Amino acid sequence: MSLTKEQFITEFKDMALKLYAAPIEDLSSQQLYQALALLTRSYIAQPWANTKERYDEEETKQVFYFSIEFLPGRLLQSNLLNLGILDEVEAGLEELDLHPQKIFAAEADPGLGNGGLGRLASAFMDAMASVGMAGNGNGIRYQYGLFKQAFVNGYQVELPDDWMRNGFPWETRKENRAVTVKFGGWVELRPSRSGHLRVIYHNTDDVLAVPYDVAMVGYRNGVVNNLRLWSAEAPINAGPHFTLEQRERINQITQILYPDDSDNAGKELRLRQEYFFTSAGIQSIVRHYRRTHNSMAGFADRVAIHINDTHPAMAIPELMRVLMDDEHVGWDEAWRITLKVMSYTNHTLLSEALEVWPIDMFSGLLPRIYQIVQEIDRRFRLAFVPQFGQAMIDRIAPLGNGQVRMAYLATIGSHAVNGVAPLHSELLKKDVLHDLFQIFPERFNNKTNGITPRRWIQIGDRPLAHLLDKKIGTAWRQNPLALRKLHDYIDDTHFLADLNATKAENKRELAKYIDQTVHVKVDPDAIFDVQIKRLHAYKRQLLHLLGILDAYLAIKRGEKRPKRLHIFGAKAAPSYVYAKEIIKVMNAVADMVDSDPDVSPYLQVVFLPNYGVSMAEKIIPAADISEQISTAGKEASGTSNMKLMSAGALTLATLDGANIEIKNAVGDDNIEIFGLTEKEIAGYYQRGDYRSRDFYEKDPRLHAVLDMLVNGKIPGIETEGRDIYNALLMYNDEYFVLADFESYLAANARLDKLYQQPELWAKKALVNIAESGRFSADFTVQRYGREIWHVVPQTPEDDGTDTEG
Ligand code: Z16
């Protein structure tokens, strides 16, 4: 859209006056934010309505991305950017003597996700709108997002995230689109006169699902898609016998996000949440379709439904239910439609994360859905036992071991199944879904994850964005592959210096932010070494910590090294004791290092509490080193690796997840790889001959570092230090931390040395930025569109760069 600065000033003053009956000088940042958000919303309304109308008129095939998590980040600045009016608005605000960044910062960050999976879902929403794809989100409107993390005496404390306290100006309640979701009770199947089965529900608990829609604005293309978040409410005519307690139980369904990342809580409330938003989504899609079609025959040509991890896998039996019970489609035809509509992404190989439900719980809560799953199970066995044998089919049928196995159900009921990086997709076929791969090889494919450079460079890294504009023009803002033009300047000494100056500026900014938020002074000239991701044993923040302890001891011995600032951001699941112990030890080490004048000139550790999208926007632009050090074979993809690469950080990595793609993109000279490969680790498993204690005994540096966990040198970690020590030595170090210690140190030493040559460092940073464009989620969703959803992608065109191995 077009908007002049002057126009904006008039409209903004007007909006503020209407809202607060006061001149802007009297308003708080929060009030200014509310006024600006409402004004921005008014700019979005028309293109939003137009987009909807156009999809309906042209009968565009629509994608529905079902995800139990979304992590959109703050929306004001990104909506202004995508509308194409950010510069005018900022100029206008400045003319009014207001500070745009302060107003943007007044927005609460919707924490409706845990980590990578939720953020990926939101990147896809932004990307689908930006490439002009008809892509909608379907999820849950949690009253409380992921807990707010604080540290008390170094321990993680979880506080409620009341993110809607000041309202959420981007949502619009669509009470006219509400649907009813049924739980519990029992089902009566009665043949009717017309020959179909009549399904009669008795004694169900009914919940009203009310949608709240959030606009997903495409980048300067007039497209506005829809993210639909469902809220649970008591039915309208609930009647007098409906108790307050019952109301409470209903409200609970969308009260709070489960704080587990890569873990399966297995709680009934979670199952309720899953069926709630899945059923609501399916019902509303079918209802919308039926407003203009009098049969379901063509449904699969107009609708693609994507199952993001198994949380919405009940979309499969739920669509079967609606097709058969409500639309009177026979089983075979319903199954044909369902298979064609559904596709599934797996995000993890960790067995503790694979969802299974006890049959008792599942059938009690969802009796009709359970009947349908039983029938899927029965037909699956019937079809494949003859060819593949009872033993194999018993392993992979939807029902087995007294459980409903969601990953198997998702694979059996989808026409496509993908992993999120080539190694991950290969391991899916080799291990977790091996048997199903034998039956349905054509369904399996890879779609490497992506990120949105709009948020991470255009919004998060303004200094870099401006430098790029000056050097290579602005084409990269539309098509990030244009970043490759940077290669032309690999020998341009001035430009390399500018690149370093930009990084230095971002580091000063982050230093200020750290001072303001945790009151710690950090040296902006240090190497900024960043690890930002959920706290999990497989991600090995502990390896990073052992590296820090080794540096501490070396410095104590009198070794000189370039100063390193280690920056951590990580939340641990509240029930994950080991992860919380690691946090405590890290904070203790940070204090120890800080209070030691021998060490603090060379080493500093800062653990920033409450890491999330908005904090990432501040940390990433300032990073020199990106730690991506998971045990090979465990991290499905990772996405912070891509974001940090695009900010010119050098990746310190194991050959895991998308790190491998980054290595292929930048070449061996522009990344620091270390550690065991997935093959080598598989070898240890097969032979059963990993002995962590051997590494401890033969490497004196490792010995000294581990002893620090239990010898009292680090104050206040008696229990935690001992537990971690035991996990590594008595319980044989499940994640091969000790095996990778030596090569991790060697890689770090190479980085220290490289940092002494700023121009050489800058060249490597340049290559990383230049090659980061291929990881734009715009390309990722276009690949999904072409190969899975069968929707026509529009602009900008993918150059076909192959990141699929
Ligand atoms: C999650 O964030 C991920 C996997 C999972 O099973 C559950 C959650 Cl909440 C992450 C993966 O760990 C990460 O490697 C990947 O990049 C991300 O999902 C997006 O695919």
Residues whose N, C-alpha, C, O or C-beta is under 5 A from the ligand:
A	BS01	Z16	N114 G115 G116 L117 G118 L120 D260 D261 S262 H347 T348 A353 V420 E635 A636 S637 G638 T639
